[in-house]
Amino acid sequence: MPPEVLMKTNMPNILHSGKVRDTYDMGSGHLLMIATDRISAFDVVLPTGISDKGQVLNRISAFWFDLTKDIVPNHFICLADSPEAAQYIEGTSIAGSMSDQISHQAMVVRQAERLDLECIVRGYIAGSAWSEYRRDGTVSGITMERGLLEGQEFPEPLFTPTTKALEGHDENMSKQEVLDMVGSDMANQLEETSKAVFKAAHDYAQGKGIILADTKMEFGIIGGQLTLIDELLTPDSSRFWDITGYAPGKSQPNYDKQFVRDWLDSQGWDHNPPAPELPADVVVKTSERYQEAYYKLTGTKL
């Protein structure tokens, strides 16, 4: 594995280590959220990292947070390698232990009270939704019309929330389960806000030659207000398709981690730990896809 791949961080006051992100408490309601180069597939962290992945996730999230801030507030304050970051980092327990590499892959955010569900919006039928539809004729338990093709666009985007499992696989949630968890007002707000962010991002991406097929978002509460947190519209949390090669009825040319999922399935892996190591060519091609998505959407190269 190349030395520049960031798989682990080791600084004081770690608050949470997820599949991809490590989060540190800096005090005063501020967190340092680091996008490592770890990659997960089918809810399992793979043993192989993807070079430059963390930088892409960090910067593309910052881009989308800025683009959607008029739709819903978010937790983003600044990138950790920006001049503005010093005022938040200096004097904290992590100040002397943060490497340049970590600063390029991290952002300073406001601490939120997280809502324990993942808000998934699907504009097209793909992935687990396509598998469920072929098996049961449903998507997230919702009966769909017959004859849909893989990759076909839905008449309207679907809101299909899931549990946020700390271990194992996330599970689909019914509308009633969401109501029971957060109440009717918040359930409606989550659905409407998630769809509004998706539609704005879908329209923007389309103008850049990319189809946003689906995405997942996380929300929390800051100061009593619904707030977007974690990552936003990254190649990890979304399906990005090349608009020029799009055609329903097949797997679409993509700029996300579907390439990794397809390779893993070709190896006959059963989606349970441990996952196999990724070969060098899969790592390189995945890194290239992530960087291409970042460039196409933002007009900026790493």
Stockholm file with secondary structure:
# STOCKHOLM 1.0

chainA/1-302         MPPEVLMKTNMPNILHSGKVRDTYDMGSGHLLMIATDRISAFDVVLPTGISDKGQVLNRISAFWFDLTKDIVPNHFICLADSPEAAQYIEGTSIAGSMSDQISHQAMVVRQAERLDLECIVRGYIAGSAWSEYRRDGTVSGITMERGLLEGQEFPEPLFTPTTKALEGHDENMSKQEVLDMVGSDMANQLEETSKAVFKAAHDYAQGKGIILADTKMEFGIIGGQLTLIDELLTPDSSRFWDITGYAPGKSQPNYDKQFVRDWLDSQGWDHNPPAPELPADVVVKTSERYQEAYYKLTGTKL
#=GR chainA/1-302 SS CCTTCCCCCCCSSEEEECSSEEEEEEETTEEEEEECSCCEETTEECSSCCTTHHHHHHHHHHHHHHHHTTTSCBSEEEETTSGGGHHHHTTSTTTTTCCHHHHHTEEEEECCEECSEEEEEEEECCHHHHHHHHHHSEETTEECCTTCCTTCEEEEEEECCEECCSSSCCCBCCHHHHHHHHCHHHHHHHHHHHHHHHHHHHHHHHTTTEEEEEEEEEEEEETTEEEEESCCSCTTTEEEEEGGGCCSSSCCCBSSTHHHHHHHHHTTCCSSSSCCCCCHHHHHHHHHHHHHHHHHHHSCCC
#=GC SS_cons         CCTTCCCCCCCSSEEEECSSEEEEEEETTEEEEEECSCCEETTEECSSCCTTHHHHHHHHHHHHHHHHTTTSCBSEEEETTSGGGHHHHTTSTTTTTCCHHHHHTEEEEECCEECSEEEEEEEECCHHHHHHHHHHSEETTEECCTTCCTTCEEEEEEECCEECCSSSCCCBCCHHHHHHHHCHHHHHHHHHHHHHHHHHHHHHHHTTTEEEEEEEEEEEEETTEEEEESCCSCTTTEEEEEGGGCCSSSCCCBSSTHHHHHHHHHTTCCSSSSCCCCCHHHHHHHHHHHHHHHHHHHSCCC
//
